[in-house]
Structure formats: C-alpha cells, structure tokens
C-alpha cells in the first residue's frame, strides 16, 4: 500500500473518531409551531393512505415495514407492535427525529425515558406532541375543550386510525417541537 493511501486512511480514521455523532438537541423554553404542524400534517397524510395490517392482526404490511425500517429497531423485531415505529417515522420525516440516536425507537418505554432525560416530557398536550401510554404511543392531532385529544395512532384496531383520548389517561406527552434537526 502506498504511503499516500496510508496517510489518507489515517486522516479519515481521525476525522471519523473526532466527528460528533448526530443527535437531536432540545431548545430550552421555545417550541417550533412549524415542526408541530409538520408532524400533524405527515400523520394526516399517512392516515389518508388507509394503512392497515395485511393480513389483519399480523403487525405486517408494506407501509408498516417501512415505518419499522426507519427506527433503530430496524427489522430485528419485525413484525411487532408498530405504534412507536409509526411515531418515530413521522417525527423523522418532519425533521424532529426522536430517540437516543435520532433514529426513533420501536419500544415506547425507551422513548418515554429518553424524553424525560432530555427534558421534553410534558403533562399537558399540544398538537404535534406524542401521546404516551405505558405500552402505546400516538400523535396528538388536536385538543378538545372537554379534556380529550384527537390522535392519530398506528397499531390501533389493526391499522392507522384517528382516536379520541382522555388527556388524564396518558402517561405523558413528548414535545417533539422542542427538537431541532440532528446536528
């Protein structure tokens, strides 16, 4: 191997080691209405596609597989309950990726732990937030005056569906609009 190839390889190795890994950062005290609106719009577009499990009850389907590929879980656990795959895919498409490495996650408790650690776990919802339950997650589409929220959720009745949820039934809310794109 020539000396120039060895030198170039050494330089590239140093750059790769020294370069910080991409990560989402929080913005203290401010939210991005544009980011929240993108999250809701993308979820609505997917809802309009009519995403359903094929066959019913299987946690499988072309779009569902695509959501799973967008998370750090990849296909290692596919087919699996896919609500977190969907939420991860939507936030990533909206430019506010979630999770420890910005690749989302297929496991709701890890998403909740991450949100608490980075300071975006909230008790009151806003449109564009993720609504978290112990083993399920969805996207807050809108707030209702009676203490409920309209959500868009994957893995609900074998498909992607709009639901009405009581705010007080949620474990908490992930305020993804506090996030910036990976840096």
N, C-alpha and C positions, 0 to 999 in steps of 0.2 A: 504494500500500500504506500502511495506517495506521501511525502511529508505534508504537502498542502491538504490532502484529504484528511490526514490525521489531525492537523491543526483545525480545519473546519469542523470536524466531528467533535473535537474538544470544546470549541466555542459554542456550538449548538447545544451540547450537553449542559454547559454552564448556564446558557440562556434558559433552557428548559427547566432547570432546577431553580433558578432565581426568579422566574416569572411567577407571579401570584396566581393561584387558581381562581377561576371565575366564581364569583359569589354574589348573591343578592345582598344589597345593603338597605338598611332602614333609614328613612328620613325623619328625624325627630320632629314631632309636632305638626307635620303637614301631610296632607293627602293629595293625591292627584285625581281629580274628578274624571279626567280623560282616561286614566288607567282603569278606574272602576267601570266607566261606560264601555270600554273595550271588552272587559271581562263579561259584562252582561250581554253585549251585542254578539260576541262569539258564541256564548252559551245559547242564545236565542237562535242563531243560525244553525247550530247543531240540532236543536230541538225541532226546527222546521224540516230537517232531513228525515225525521222519523226513524231514529236509531233504535233498533230492537235486537234482542238476543236471538241468534239463529243457531240451533233450534232453541225454542223457548225454554228458559230455566238453565241454560248451559253456560252462561257468562262468556259466550263466544259471539263473534260477528266481525265483519271486516273493519268497521269503524272502532269497535271495542278493542280489537287487536292493535289498531293504530294508536289509540289512547294509551294502551299499555306500553307500547314501544317508546313513547315519549317520556317515560318515567325511569328512575334509576332501577326499578324492579325489572325493567325490560320484559322479556318473556319467560324469565326464570319461574315465575309463579302463574303464568297464563295457562289455562283460564282461571280466573279468580274473581272475587267480588271487585267490581271495577269503578265504584263511585269515586275513589281517590285518583284512579287513572284519569277519569274524565276531568275532574277539578284541576289536576296537575297539567293536563294537556291544554285546557282553556287558558289558564294563567300564563303558561309559557307562550302560547300564541298571542296573548295580549301584551307580552313584553314585561310581565312581572312574575317570573318563574319562582316557584316555591321550593322549599326543602333545603337540606344542608348543602347540597352542591348545585342547586338551581335546576335540577332535573326532575323535580317533583318527587312523589313517593306513592306507592300503592297501598300504604298502611296508615290509616287515619291516626292512630295514637302517635306515630312518629311525626306526622305533620303538626299535630297539636303541640307536642313537646318542642318542636322547632319554633313554632310561632310564639310560644311563651318565652323561649330563650332569647329570641331576637326582638321581643317587645311589641309584637303586632297581634297579640291575643287580646280580644276585647269582649266585654259583656253586653254591649249594645250593638245592634247591626246597622249597617249601611248597605245600599245597593252596591254590588260588586264584591262584597265580603264572601268568604267561605263560611257556611254554617256547619259547625262540627257537633257531632254526637259521639258517644263512646266508640262506636264502630261504623259510623256512616258520615258522609260529608256531601255537601251540595253547594250551590251558588245562590246567594241572595239576589233575586231579580228586583224586588220592590218591597217597600214597607207598607203595612196596612194599619189604619188607625185603631184597630181592635186588639193590638198586641200580637199580631201574626205577621209573617213574612211570606211572600210568594217566592218559591225557589225553583231552580232547575237542577235536577239531580240525575246522575247516572245510576244504574243498577237498582232501579225502583220499578217494581212490577215488571221485571224482565225487559226494561228499556230505559230510555231517556225521557223523563217526564217533568211536568210542572206540578208542584205541590204547594199546599198551604200548610205552614208550620207555626206552632206556637213559639214565640221568642223564648219563653221561660222553659221550654223543653230542650233547648240546645245546651250543650256543654259550654260553648263559647263561639266566638266569631274571629276569623283570621282576616285582618285588614290588609289585603294584598295591595291596596292603593298606596300604602306606605313604602312599597318597594320600588327600586329603580331597576333598570336592566342590569344584567351582570356586568361587572367591571373587572 
